[in-house]
Amino acid sequence: MNKKIIVRGGYRQYEIIDFLKGFSILTIVIMHLIGFFVALPGFIKTASSLGGTGVHVFIFCSGFGLYLSQLNNPKSYIEFIKTRFKKIYIPYIIIILICFCIPFMYTGEHRVIALLSHIFCFKMFMQEYEYSFLGPTWFISTIIQFYLIFIPLCALKKKMKTYSFAVMGLSISIIWWILVYSLGKSDIRVWNSFFLQYLWEFILGMCVADTLFRKKDISVNVIILIISAVLGLTIEGILGIKGGSFKVFNDVFALIGYGSLVILLYHIGLFNKIILKLSHFSYEWFLVHKLVFIIIFRINPNTLVLQLCLGLIAFVISILTAYIYSLFVKNFLNKKFKGSIL
């Protein structure tokens, strides 16, 4: 079998990237939902943690999408930050404000300071607030760090060859992994999710975007993808289950294994259409899903059957809520903040 999957260069937008983002959010949502099924065996919950691997693909897609957009429509640093402020920061802060108004969404001390840590983005450097209100929002902290350095990265990319730029990104991340491991900080989120941890994935996305922008095709053999998916996910699973400090070195296997699997799934017709529909409001889904789950599971069912039924209801409601919120963001917030200055 010598079949290849080919991504043609020269386009301004790539459907496969939308699919990768949509599928990534889907597995993250499912992982968080399974966490509410207290009656499930522990090994199933452990296995579900593989869904969190979608974070790596999403960071790759962010690097790809942002750089391709920058190549097609260059922006200054201020223009870029303004765009991200409107599309990412404002929808995020609105959800945090809603959580702030719900008493059971935060039970720790210094509630107001916890809120301010989100608003002024210093939670990304303070462990006690990293999981405040909504745990998954640690990812927003990481992606904002990338936004702050993106334009300088673009300037650096112009001065370097694509291969050298990718090697530089990987080298910096490896140095960071070694530092985090040596300091014994591998299990601390503000360390293991600092942007340098994922820099190589973000830069890899930029390099792929640059290659396709220059109208060069990228192809990969299906057999290679299958082997990469099996080996990558197996090694990631073993290291994830084993746990400990070595998890900080797991990202390469995670991205290769998970990414290869998703590329293979992209070519399944009906599944492809469903995921692409979800990708249209994947960010809003990421923002609201945990809030919906927490509220619905306040019912606290005590049997697995009831938990699964409630979980299905919560899953559907989270999708509907995300879709409605996406309409609010696109039809109100984007107009409201059009032309605003930071």
N, C-alpha and C positions, 0 to 999 in steps of 0.2 A: 504494500500500500504506500503510494507516494503522493497522496493528496496534500495540497498545501492550502493554508488559509492566507489570503493576500489582502492587505490594506493598501489601497491605492493612494498615492500622494497627490497633492494639489487641490484639495478641498478646503473650504472654509469652516466646515463643521463635520464631525464624525459621529455617526449613529452608535457605533460600537462603544464610544466613550460614555454616551448617555446610558447605554445598557450596563456598562461596568459600574457606573455610579448608582444606578437604580438597584442592581443586584446587591451591591455592597450594603446599601441601607437596609434592604430586605433582610439580609442575614443578621445584621446588627439588631434590628427590631425583634426578630425571632429569638435571638439569644437573650435579650432583655426580658421578653415575655416568658420564656422558659424559667427564668429566675423566680417568677412568681408562683410556679407550680411546686409548692413545698412538699407535696406528696410524691413527687417523682424521685426515682432512685438517684443517688449522688453521681453515678458514673454518666448518666444521661446529661446532667447539668454540666459536668466537666467537659463532655464531648461537645456540648452546645457552645462552649466558649470559642470554638473554631470560627463561629459566626463573626466574632470580633475582628477576625482577620480582614474583614472588609475595609477596615480603617486604612490599611496599607494601600489597597487599590484606590480608595477615595483620594488619598494624598497624591498618588501618582496621577490620577485624573485631574486633580486640581492644578498640578504643575503643567500638565499637558494643556488643559483648557485655557488657563491664564496666559501661557506663553503664546499659544496659537492666536488668541485674541489680541495680544500685544503686537504680534507680527502683522496681523491684518489691520489693526487700528491702534497704532502706538499712542500711549498716554504718558503724561508726565507723572511724577510721584504723587502730587496733590490730586490730580484727576483720578488716578487709580485708587487712592485711599478713599476718595469721596464715593466712588462707585461701590467699593466693598462695604463702606459704611452703610450705604442705603440698602444693599442687597443682603448683607450678612449680619451686620451688627444690630441694626434696628429691629428686625424680626426676632432676633435672639433676645434682646433686652426686654421686649414686650412680653415674651414667655416667662422670663425671669421675674418680671414685675407681677405677673399673674400668680406665680408660685409664691412670691413674697406675701401676697394677700391671703394665701391659704395657710392657716395655722399649722397643719400637720406636714407641710412640705419642708419645714426646717425646724428641727428640735434642738439644735445646738445653741451655744451662747453667741452673743454679739450678732443678733439677727441683722441689724442695720449695716454693720460693717461687712457682713457676708454679702448683702445686696450691693454695697458699694464696691466690693471686690470684683463683682461681675461688671458693673457699670464702668469702672475705671481700669478694668483688665489687670489688676494686680493679683487676682486669684491664681494666675498662672505661675506665680512665684511663691505662693503661700500654701503649704500642705493642708492646713486646717480648713481652708475654704475651697480647696480644689473640687470636692464632691458636694459642695453646698447646693441646696435646692434640687438640682438635677445632676446626678453623677455623670451622665454621658457628655455634659457640656464641657468637660475637660478638653474635648476635641476642638471646640471653638477657640479655646485659648491657644492651642497649638497652631491652628490655621491662621489666626490673627498674627502670630509671630512670623509666619511665612509671608503674609501680606506686607508686613513692615520691611522685609528685606527683599521683596520680589523685584522691584525696579533696579536696585543695585545688582541683583543677580543677573538681570537682563543685560545690563551694561557690561558685566564681567563675561557673560556668554558671548557677546559680540567680539571680544578680544581673544577668545579661546576656540580651539577646534572642539567639535562635538564630543569626540572620544575623550579628550583631555578634561573637558568640563565634567563629564560623567565620572571619570576616575577621581577627580578632585572631590566631588560630592560624596562618593563612597568612602574615600580616605578620611574625610572629616568625620563622617558618621562612625567609622570604625574606631577612630581615636576617642570619640565621645563614648562609645560602648565600653571601651576598655577603662576609661576614666570612671564611668558610673559603676562598673563592676568592681574596680579597685577600691572605690570609696564605700562599697557596700550599700549603694543606693538603688539597686536594681528594682526593688519593689515599691519605690516611692514615685508617685505619679509625676510630681513636678520635675523629677529627674528623668525618668524613663519615657516621658512624653514631651520633653523639651524639643524644640524644632530640630535641633542637630541630630536627634535620634532618627528622624525620618528624612533628613536633608537629601540623602541619596535617592530616595523614592521620588521626591518632588523634582529634583534635578533630572532624573531619568525621564520623567514625564515631559519636561521641557525639551530634552534632547530628541525624544521621539516626535514631538510636535515640530521641532525644527527640521528634522529629516523629511517628514511628510510635507511640510510647507515648501520645501525645495523640490517638490514633485518627485521624490524618490519613493518607490513602493517598498513596503516591508512585508516579508512573507515568512511563514514558519510551517514546518512539516507537522501534520496532524499527529503522527507517531511521537514526535518530540514533545508536543503539547501534552499528550497523554502521560508519557513518562515523567515529565516535569510536574504535572498535577499530582500523580501518585507519590513520587518521591518527596516533593516539597511538602505536601499536606501530611505525609507520614512522619517526616522528621519534625515538622512543626508540632504535630500532635504529641509525639514522644517528649519533646522538650517542654511543651506546655503542661502535660500531665505530670512530668517530673518536677516542674516548678523550680524555684530557687533562683539564684542570681544569673544562671546561664540563659534565662529567658530574654535578657537584653540583647543577646546575639541571634535571636530567632527570626528577625524581620526578613532576612533574605529568603529563607525557606518559605516563610509565610506569603510573601508577595509572589514568588515564582509559582508555588503550588496553587494558591487561591486564584491568582491571575490566569494561569493556564486553564484551570477548570472553567472559569467564567467565560473565557474566549471560546471554549468548546461549546458551552451552553448557549452562547449567542446565536448559534445557527439552528436552534430548535424553534420552529415557526411560531406556534401559539405562545409558548413560554416567552419568546422574544417580544411579542406584541404586548403581553401583560407587563413585563418589566419596563419596557419603554414608556408605557402609560404612567407607571409609578414614578419613573425618573423625572417626569415633568414637575413633580412637587416633592422630590426626594428630600430636599433640605428641610422643608417645612415638616415633613414626616419625622425626620430626625429630631427636630425641635420639640414636637408635641407628643410623641408616642409614649415616652416614659411618664409624662404628666397624666396622660389618659389612663395608663396602666395602674398607676398608684391610686388614682381616684376610684377607679372601678373595683380594684381589689381590696378596697376598704370593706367591701362586703365580707371578705375573709371566709370563703368556703372551705370546709374541712375535709372534703373527699376529693380524690383525684378526678373523678368524673365531673363533679361540679366545677373544679378548677379548670379543667379542659374546656368545658362549655363556656364558662365565664371568659376564659382566655380567647376563645374564638370571637365572642362578642366584643371584647376589648380590642382585638386586632382589627376588626371591621370598623369600629368606631374611631380608632386611631387614624385609619386611612381617610375616612370621611372628614374628620377634624382637620387633618393635614390638607386635604383638598380645599376645604372652605377657607382655611387660613392662607393658603397659597393665592386664592382669589382676592382675599383682603390685601395681601402684600402687593400683588400685581396691580390691582385696580384702585387702591387707595394710597398705600404707603409710597409706592414708586412715584405717584403723581404728587403726593404731599411733599416729598423731599426732592423733587426734580429741581435741579438748579441750586439746591442749598449748598452752603459752604460750611466747612468744618470750623 
